[in-house]
């Protein structure tokens, strides 16, 4: 295989001679972790969501690898950045896709509450008191709907056969409002104006109120801190946590 066609925080994507995408994980990833990701994506595919089909698990230069259907096309994020006049249209389409995802029950996935609890315990920048306050919020989360966990325009690819949804590593079964605020915070880190456009569109189309979505912001921001994403504004996330906890008290 030639050089990677894409690089992320956990893996590189290559194109093999058979025309399949090969996700090669960074050193240190265990086989059972990759197996869980493969099983998760297969499960989501079985729900009728347009995701790449998982073909096999393998290794590449001693590293764990996942062979998947290659999705050819451009992301809606790239298309929107090329022509900003189309941004609202792409956001609108993305919201409709996210709402379609949120209609699906996904009891076969890890509960969102378990995932958030684990992340909050792992967030080293939070004090024990702050973690306890956020964990009280986690106890109020309910629902078994399919939540992507990393939904944004750059994970939606426009193909000849329609839009395909990528990157389901963070998917869980839970409360769609928490999934929406996660997307909102991801956009805030990229562009505040886009974040507000997205949230307004989701509320308009779904009938959910802005306040009932943003109430989960502190909990999701706290969980995000555990991920230590390069380039992430940790101070901004901590500010959201502290403001939320102050209102809670």
Steps between C-alpha positions, in 0.01 A plus 500: 500500500611855429499782756188571707207680340390634839642528851311530829571499872489121531569362152605551139285405202657329198356377170600141417536336159146362519359850534409464868571745779741366764488672838840440661502581872791660678731278701360380829145431388391152610321254274192490723463879477500481120262203511256702710513785248435258214206341683359844579513608135346173383217546750436856382504379139234244596277784622485634144734794551713585190843411641801331338475121513765326712674225301771354726742550787870461424845640585733729308867532595417358841216744562131420529298580187139501385411448133185682392308601193665809351266797479595726211390861510547830680385582851222753543746697714749530215224592256364765736845653551542525122172689464379660823172602334402131515586459869144535632371251240762243603428560869130451433565170322729389781234571762248289307752214490573535870128496579465182293781345705332613822179319405677164529494300823846356569485283813792295367749785549677611817268720709590868482489517880775237529714679244459842664568362847825341381609818321427725796698276735790523250489881469817590694440875472179476706496494878320225691228748595452608137481138387236422764290796384515385139429138590175618659406629155592165344253331736222704339583385145253253351413345165630229268512691173792473259747782570798553269724676751708687240243628252601794278528598134848352462368151583237511224614403151302584187517207257322403178265286711421762764662615821692249712575548870854427622688460831279316748769439764317711760148369429281401792141435602351793684342845506488681167519841670842414639608392151380832356687704760812296426473604132434859606815508714707350218381780273565763771863387499508553124275801443242653738278627216477151347421357843209741545368432148511127565320520835232731366434264210483193724254670735288624209478160333469283812282717723751470786574817695848651509497499882426128532791421271753739657424372852724203419789724394703484826482120515606458136773764531638320806503167318671664202785612729597135553575458129797742497441584134794692343398859431194480725438809713496331841453834679179561307367156593590550865322836499182330373532241777547761774214720377269199491597383847450851638142503369446151641595625844 
